[in-house]
Amino acid sequence: MQPNFYDVVIIGGAVMGSSVAYHLLAAAPQIKLAVVERDPTYTRASTSLSLGGVRIQFSLKENIQISLYAQELFSRLEEEMTVDGEKPFLNFRPQGYLFLIDPPGRPAAEESLALQKRLGCEVDWLSPDQIKKEFPLLEVKEFVGGTFGPRDGYLDPYALLMAYRSKAVSLGARYITDEVVELIKSGNTIEGARLASGQIIHSAIVVNAAGAWAAEVARTSGVELPVVPIQRQVFTIKPSRDLERPLPLVITPSGLYFRSETGGLILVGRSLEDDKVGFDFNWDWGRFQEFLWPELAKIVPTFDTLKLVRGWAGLYAQNSFDGNAILGLWPGLKGLYLINGFSGHGLQQSPAAGRYLAELILQRPPILDLSCFGPKRILENRPLKEGGVV
Ligand SMILES: Cc1cc2nc3c(=O)[nH]c(=O)nc-3n(C[C@H](O)[C@H](O)[C@H](O)COP(=O)(O)OP(=O)(O)OC[C@H]3O[C@@H](n4cnc5c(N)ncnc54)[C@H](O)[C@@H]3O)c2cc1C
């Protein structure tokens, strides 16, 4: 094959692109595969700026199955990703996710819990007294209870990305540091991509794994994707007193979340209605003070005094159509595959989504059927319902 001709070209080499690359090469080592990634430091990739949470508590069957797969996988992934005897350290900490439930949210929470249990998940309903006993710092009088997933937790997002990338490289993936400026097509068939350096890379299969930039990339071929970059801010605080034991990830009905981080720190965030749309990475401590701290201190009174250590802003590749993954072949353009729109839960979905897309490309029967996330639903206006935090 000539140098710039590939069987598969992947645009974006963060967690999604690298997971697809790994799964393709693990299943079909002979294929010639390139990943075009413009920023090998991944400074602005959502993957690096993620909280790394893995939770079973979704309300859509397929999202729950994806998380079950991830939970099982994370106990053995370090072994699977070992390259030349070097084992990655993903630092998976199963410290739990606690969703606090208010009276209006109870029916939906019970429905999701029943579905999770039917699918074999470990999730429990906790009464306010049980929550208080388990997590004495929390003030939960205004809640009717909570759902607690003891096997939920978080891992190091950058380590997961690097694990997939290193393994893909060891299997033959070529990472090209460049930017895709245009998708090249002939009629309704994809033919490759033009890079900022002027190079053209040819491939009959192109995967859009460009995260929050996915719509921009797709638009160069005339495809309109409902993927919007929305800025989300996260704050790191240091309580005035050390906690006796780590807090799980706690989510309130308003969407406020917080959890323990290493070093006695706490991470806090909340998606707000007026979060900026666009590629803006500035964060503002005033948002913590005005919108997050009052609610936080109400639920954890000891956080009434604290030190704001730092913050950061990252982008959700928000699927403005239904908040769920867009996964599969774009119906109008032969050869263009999408792995986009993961909103706030893509990290934990990267193993299952990457594997499924590889199976689709290789035309192999999928181990986990994720066809409900196919892009066709957008053209047919069939949104997928996910009641949880997306
Ligand atoms: C603050 C925050 C918290 C989050 N918390 C969680 C969580 O707890 N759990 C969870 O599961 N998920 C979480 N997420 C979501 C998760 O991080 C993302 O869904 C996931 O990382 C998306 O991965 P990706 O590879 O699709 O995108 P990205 O990581 O954004 O990667 C896209 C890559 O494409 C490259 N690229 C873009 N355009 C081009 C181009 N034209 N040419 C070449 N390269 C290009 C970029 O440089 C980038 O490296 C969070 C996200 C944020 C922002």
PDBQT file of the ligand as one rigid body, heavy atoms in Angstrom, charges set to zero:
ROOT
HETATM    1  C1  LIG A 401     -15.607  18.420  33.188  1.00  0.00    +0.000 C 
HETATM    2  C2  LIG A 401     -15.925  17.084  32.595  1.00  0.00    +0.000 A 
HETATM    3  C3  LIG A 401     -16.219  16.013  33.423  1.00  0.00    +0.000 A 
HETATM    4  C4  LIG A 401     -16.521  14.777  32.882  1.00  0.00    +0.000 A 
HETATM    5  N1  LIG A 401     -16.748  13.733  33.722  1.00  0.00    +0.000 NA
HETATM    6  C5  LIG A 401     -17.002  12.499  33.220  1.00  0.00    +0.000 A 
HETATM    7  C6  LIG A 401     -17.184  11.387  34.089  1.00  0.00    +0.000 A 
HETATM    8  O1  LIG A 401     -17.139  11.508  35.313  1.00  0.00    +0.000 OA
HETATM    9  N2  LIG A 401     -17.402  10.178  33.527  1.00  0.00    +0.000 N 
HETATM   10  C7  LIG A 401     -17.469  10.004  32.184  1.00  0.00    +0.000 A 
HETATM   11  O2  LIG A 401     -17.700   8.873  31.736  1.00  0.00    +0.000 OA
HETATM   12  N3  LIG A 401     -17.291  11.038  31.331  1.00  0.00    +0.000 NA
HETATM   13  C8  LIG A 401     -17.062  12.287  31.816  1.00  0.00    +0.000 A 
HETATM   14  N4  LIG A 401     -16.885  13.340  30.975  1.00  0.00    +0.000 N 
HETATM   15  C9  LIG A 401     -17.081  13.132  29.536  1.00  0.00    +0.000 C 
HETATM   16  C10 LIG A 401     -15.877  12.460  28.911  1.00  0.00    +0.000 C 
HETATM   17  O3  LIG A 401     -14.712  13.111  29.343  1.00  0.00    +0.000 OA
HETATM   18  C11 LIG A 401     -15.986  12.542  27.382  1.00  0.00    +0.000 C 
HETATM   19  O4  LIG A 401     -17.255  12.050  26.978  1.00  0.00    +0.000 OA
HETATM   20  C12 LIG A 401     -14.911  11.711  26.692  1.00  0.00    +0.000 C 
HETATM   21  O5  LIG A 401     -13.648  11.984  27.223  1.00  0.00    +0.000 OA
HETATM   22  C13 LIG A 401     -14.927  12.032  25.203  1.00  0.00    +0.000 C 
HETATM   23  O6  LIG A 401     -13.786  11.491  24.601  1.00  0.00    +0.000 OA
HETATM   24  P1  LIG A 401     -13.472  11.817  23.084  1.00  0.00    +0.000 P 
HETATM   25  O7  LIG A 401     -12.288  11.045  22.717  1.00  0.00    +0.000 OA
HETATM   26  O8  LIG A 401     -14.729  11.651  22.294  1.00  0.00    +0.000 OA
HETATM   27  O9  LIG A 401     -13.230  13.397  23.055  1.00  0.00    +0.000 OA
HETATM   28  P2  LIG A 401     -11.929  14.249  23.468  1.00  0.00    +0.000 P 
HETATM   29  O10 LIG A 401     -11.291  13.703  24.669  1.00  0.00    +0.000 OA
HETATM   30  O11 LIG A 401     -12.350  15.688  23.505  1.00  0.00    +0.000 OA
HETATM   31  O12 LIG A 401     -10.977  14.026  22.271  1.00  0.00    +0.000 OA
HETATM   32  C14 LIG A 401     -11.188  14.574  20.993  1.00  0.00    +0.000 C 
HETATM   33  C15 LIG A 401      -9.817  14.697  20.358  1.00  0.00    +0.000 C 
HETATM   34  O13 LIG A 401      -9.983  15.069  18.998  1.00  0.00    +0.000 OA
HETATM   35  C16 LIG A 401      -8.940  15.953  18.649  1.00  0.00    +0.000 C 
HETATM   36  N5  LIG A 401      -9.399  16.704  17.481  1.00  0.00    +0.000 N 
HETATM   37  C17 LIG A 401     -10.514  17.463  17.372  1.00  0.00    +0.000 A 
HETATM   38  N6  LIG A 401     -10.644  17.965  16.142  1.00  0.00    +0.000 NA
HETATM   39  C18 LIG A 401      -9.586  17.509  15.437  1.00  0.00    +0.000 A 
HETATM   40  C19 LIG A 401      -9.164  17.689  14.105  1.00  0.00    +0.000 A 
HETATM   41  N7  LIG A 401      -9.872  18.422  13.243  1.00  0.00    +0.000 N 
HETATM   42  N8  LIG A 401      -8.022  17.083  13.697  1.00  0.00    +0.000 NA
HETATM   43  C20 LIG A 401      -7.294  16.328  14.577  1.00  0.00    +0.000 A 
HETATM   44  N9  LIG A 401      -7.650  16.124  15.854  1.00  0.00    +0.000 NA
HETATM   45  C21 LIG A 401      -8.785  16.714  16.279  1.00  0.00    +0.000 A 
HETATM   46  C22 LIG A 401      -8.757  16.824  19.888  1.00  0.00    +0.000 C 
HETATM   47  O14 LIG A 401      -7.473  17.414  19.914  1.00  0.00    +0.000 OA
HETATM   48  C23 LIG A 401      -8.972  15.797  21.001  1.00  0.00    +0.000 C 
HETATM   49  O15 LIG A 401      -7.760  15.244  21.454  1.00  0.00    +0.000 OA
HETATM   50  C24 LIG A 401     -16.556  14.592  31.479  1.00  0.00    +0.000 A 
HETATM   51  C25 LIG A 401     -16.227  15.663  30.641  1.00  0.00    +0.000 A 
HETATM   52  C26 LIG A 401     -15.905  16.898  31.188  1.00  0.00    +0.000 A 
HETATM   53  C27 LIG A 401     -15.556  18.035  30.284  1.00  0.00    +0.000 C 
ENDROOT
TORSDOF 0
